[in-house]
């Protein structure tokens, strides 16, 4: 084998990356437009969240299109995998199942079968016989992942590795695993909700901001085409502490309901509990409301929830969070036809957010009548019809508009 030689970057031919469309549009969006041959993808999520179900659905769809797929299960027997396939109505002669954990035996079957898609469920169960440590150990994970990376690149096979997660929600094992693979995808959601969120945290072939949303049904995972409508369908009108915000997940604006419950504390130290949003952000917004708006919150418990089980971490939710807390504290409901958008600074100013037009258009499409936005976002775009745009500069102004009926903008 001759040693490699340096090549001028201008002499390297650029070829369009071929992608396989799985037929699951939400999955394809998160992957950057489909599965890339020769890629190695790490797929993580809590136990029972639906990782194996989604990957088996994807493999079934691709095998029906004529691609040969090999599903290697290190945790379930062949009969258990067959039961799941029957529940998902998967029946394809090009989808093969193997119950094996020895990486050398798996490679022999890959050589014999020549699949175009390989799924390892899970990488923590695979071991190399020449390494004495137990499966799932750091040395085993590093060696097996390196072997699978070599197989993916040398044979141009797309490989998906299912990874266990720790109680903190990160992939179990050394961080080097995430550096070695081409993409790291998390499948997340609340165990008591049927909604599941597919999110990329690393992707060499696409954006890391895109999300896919699924509904977990008995027959498998079903794509959610209109997530905003889904997250708002059970919203109670006229309830204090409920506010609709517009979050941007990748290229997709999503409207969700923020709920706040503020009550006098029974203990010396008030509680601050949040689900679906960073609790540090909650504490910060309460401090801003106390200092800049004059709300006495230091002796109040606060419970914050993002309805629907979705998790949001965008600064554009700040203003909606502040309005929800103020609404619950004053026991004054926000209009059910209002949407709030804006980042809040420590001085109480409302700062501009990205892609304001897409957010407002989503609110208008779902029938909302007013949208409160940062003053700095008022220029450079055309307001849509049938929705009133109100610009505010401070949190105080936003609360006056939404809770006191004071007109601004």
N, C-alpha and C positions, 0 to 999 in steps of 0.2 A: 504494500500500500504506500503510494507516494505521499510525501508530506504536503500539506496544504500550502498554498501560495497567496500572498496578499493581492487583492484586485482593486483597481481604482473604482470608487463608488459610481462613477459615471458609466463604467463598462458593465455594471451588473444589470441584467435584464429584469424588468419588473413584470411579474405575471399576476393576473387577477387571482385572488384566493378563491378557490372553489369551495362552496359551502353546500351542505346537505340540509334541506328544509325538512324539519321533522313533522310538519303539519300541526304542531302545537305552537300557535303564533306567539303566545306569551313567553314560552321557552326560547323560541328563535330570537325574539327581541332582546332578551337578556344576554344571549350568547353573542350578540352583535350581528345577527342576520342568518343564523343557522350554525350547524356543527362543522368545524374545520377539520379536514382529514389530517392526520399526523399530530393532532393536538392532545395535550394531557390536561384534564380538568379535574380539580378536587372539589367534591360535592359534599357539603357538610350540613348538619341540622340535628335537632333534638331527636331522641328516640321516639318512634311512632308518629313523626310529623308527616311522613309520606315520601321520603327520599327514594326508597326502593320502588314504590308505586309509580312515581313520576318517571324514573329512569327505565322501568320496564315498559311503560306506555310509549316512551320515546323510542326505545329499541324495537318495539312491535311495529310502530308506524314506519320506521326506516326499513325494517325487514320486508314489510308488505310492498315497499317501493323497489325491492330487488337487492337491497344491500344485505350482506351477510353479517349477522350480529352474534356475539358470544357473551352470554351473561354468566359470570362466575360468582357463585354464592358460597361464601365461607361461613355463613351463619345459619342458613336454612337448607333443608334437604331438597332434593329435586321435586318431591311431591308437594312440599310447601310452596315452592315457586310456581308449580303447575296450578295449584289452587288459586294463587293470586292472578295468574295469567287468565284463568277461566273467569274469574270475577271481572277482569278488565276486558273480557271478550277478545283476547289475543290468541290468534291461531295462524302461525306462519311457519312454513317449512324452512325458512332462512333464519329463524331465531333459534339458537342453540343454547342449552343450559348445562352448566358444569358445576358440580359440587367439589371444590378442591381448594386447598390453602397453600400448597407447595408451589412457589414461583417457578421452579424449574419444570414442573409438570405442566403448569399453565402455559409456559412458553412452548413446550412440545405440542400441545393441542393447538396453539395459535399457528405454529408452523404447518401442522397437518390440515387445519381447517381454513386458514387464510381469511379470517374475518376482516371486515372493514371497520367494524365497531366492536369495542371490547369494554365491558363493564365489570369492575371489581367491587364486590359488595361483601366485606369492606376491606380497606387496605390494612386496618389494624389486625385482621385475622390472617393475613398472608405472611408467610415466613420463608426464609432462605435456609436450606438444610445445612449449609456450611457455616452458619452463624449460630453459636450455641445459645444465645439469649432467647427469651420467650417471644412469641408473636406480640406485636404492639409495643415492644421496647424501642428505644431511640435508634439503636443500631439496626434493628430489623426494618423499621419504617424507612430509614434513610437508604438502606441497601435495596429494598424491594421497590421503592419509588424510583431509584436510579435505574434499576433493571427495566421497569415499565416505561420510563422515559426513553430509554434506548430502543425498546420495542416499538414505541409510538413513532419515533423519528425515522428509524431504519426501515420500517415496513409501511409507513404512511397510514397507520391505524389510529383512529380517534379513540382515545381511552378515557373513561370516566372512573374516578376513584371515589367511592363513598367513604367519608371520614367521620369517625365518632367525634363528638364535641365534649368539652369539659363542662362543668356546672356553670362556668362563666359564659359559655356559649361560643368559645373559640375552638378551632380544630385541635384535637388531642395530638400531642407529639411535638417534635422540634419545629421551630418556625421555618427552618430551611425547607420544609415540604412546600410551603406556600411560595417560596422563591423558585423552586425547581419547576413547578407546574406552570402552564400557560394561563390558566384561569382558576379563580377560587369563587365558587358559587355557594351561597347560603340559602337554605330553605327554612323559613321561619314562620312563626305564628303562634297564637295562644292555643294550648291544648283543648280548651273548652269552647273554642270557636272553630267553625268549619273553614274559615278563610286562611289561605296560605300565601306567603309572600316569597317570591324568588328574587334574590338580590345578589348582584356581582360585586365583590370587593376587590377583585383583580381580574383583568381581562386584556390579553395582548391583542385580541381581535375585535374589540368593540369598547363601548363606553362602560364605565363602572357605576354609572348613575341610574341605569335603567332597572326597572323592577317589573316582574310579572306577577299577576294576581290570579289565584285559583280558588275554587270552591271544592272542598273535599266531600265527595258523594260516595255512596255504596259501590257505584260502578267505576270509581276512579276519580281522578282530578279533572274538573271542568274549568275551562278558561272563563275569566270574568271580563266581559267586553266593556262594561261601563262601571268601573269601580266607584266613581263618585256617587252614582245612584244607589249602588249597593250599600255603601257606608252610611248613607243618609236615610234609608227607607224606614228605619225604626225610630227616627228622631221625634221626640216629644215637643210639640209646639207650645210656646208660652211658659217654658220652664226656666227659672232663674239659673244661671251658671252654664247654660248651653250656648255655644257659639260655633258657627261654621267658618272654617279656615280653608285656604287654598294652598296646598303644598305642591311642590314641584318635585316629582320623582323621575329623574332623567329628563326625557323630552315630554313626559306626560304630566299634566296638571291633575291633581286629585283633590276633590273636596271631601273633607272629613269633619266630624263633629267633635269639638273639644268640650268636655264636661268638667265643671269645677263644683266642689261642695266645700263651703267655708263655714265652720261652726265654732262657737266658743270652746276652748279647751277645758278639760276637766283636770288636767295635770299641770305641773309647773312648767314643763317643757312642751310647747305645741308640736304636733305631729305634721310632717310634710310627706305625703305619700303620693306617688305618681305611677301611672301605668301607660306605657306607650310614648312617654316623653321624658327627657332627662330631668331628674329631680333637682339638679343644680340650677337648671334654667328656671324651674318653678320658684326656688328660693330667691333667685335674682329678680324675677318679676315682682314677687311680693315685696322685696326690699325697695324696688323702684316705686311701687304703688304707695308704700308707706311714706317714703321720703319726698316724692315729687307730687303725689296726688293727695296725700293727707289721710289715707285710709289706715285706721289703727288695726293692724293685722298681727301684732306681736303676741297677742293672747288668743289667736285663732288657729284651730286645726285646719289643714287644707288637704283635700283629696282631689287629685287630677286624673282624668281618664281620657284616652283617645278611643272613641267608640269603634267597635268592629274588630279590635285585636291588632290593628296595624301599628307599627312603631315609626315615629317621625322624629327627625333630628335637624330640621331646617330652621335657621334663624327667622324666616318669614312667618313663623307661627307665634312669635313673641307677642305681637299686638293682640291676636285672638286669645292667647293665654291670659294676658293682663285683663282684657275685657271680661272674660269668663269669671275670673277671680273677683273682680269688682261687682259683676252682676250677682253672683251668689252672696257676696258680703252685704250688699245693699238690698238683696231679695227683689231685684228688679229684672224681669226677663228682657232679653234682647229680641228684636223683631226676627221671626223665623225666616224672613226674606232678605236678611243681611249677610254678607260675607266680609270677613276682616282679613287684611293682608298687611304685613309690615314687620320689620325688625325694630327692636327697641334698644336704645342705648342707655347707659347708666345715668345720663342726665335727664332721661325721660323723653328724648327726641325720637321721632319715628323715622327710621332710615330706609332708603330705597332698597328694593329687592330685584332680582333678575326676572326676565320674561313676564313682566306684568300683564302684557296683552293676552298671552295664552291663559293666564289664571282668570282674568276677567271674562274672557270668552267662554270658559268652562262654566263660570257662574251664570252667565247669561243663557247658556244652552240649557241649563237645568231649571230655569225659571225664577232665579233670584232677582229682586227688584233694586237692591242697592249694594254697592261694594265700597268699603272704606280702604283707601290706599295711601301710601306715603306721598307727601306733597312733591317730593323730588321725582316721582314716577309719573307726573302728569303730562310731560311733554314727550314728543317724538313718536306718538302713535295715535291712532284714531279710535275714539270711544265707540263701542258697539251700541246698536239701538236697543231700546226696551230695558235698559238698566242704567241707574243713576250712579255716577262715579263721584264720590266725596273724598277730597284730599285733606289730610290732617298732618300737622307738624309735630304734635306732642301726644303723649298718652292721655293727658288731661282733655285735650280736644276730642279724641276718639271716644272717651267715656261720656263726655257731654253729648256728643252726637247720638250715641247708641242707647244711653240710659236716661238721658234728660231731655232728649228731643231738641237740643240746641242746634241751629243750622250753621254749617260751616261749608266753605268751598263753593 
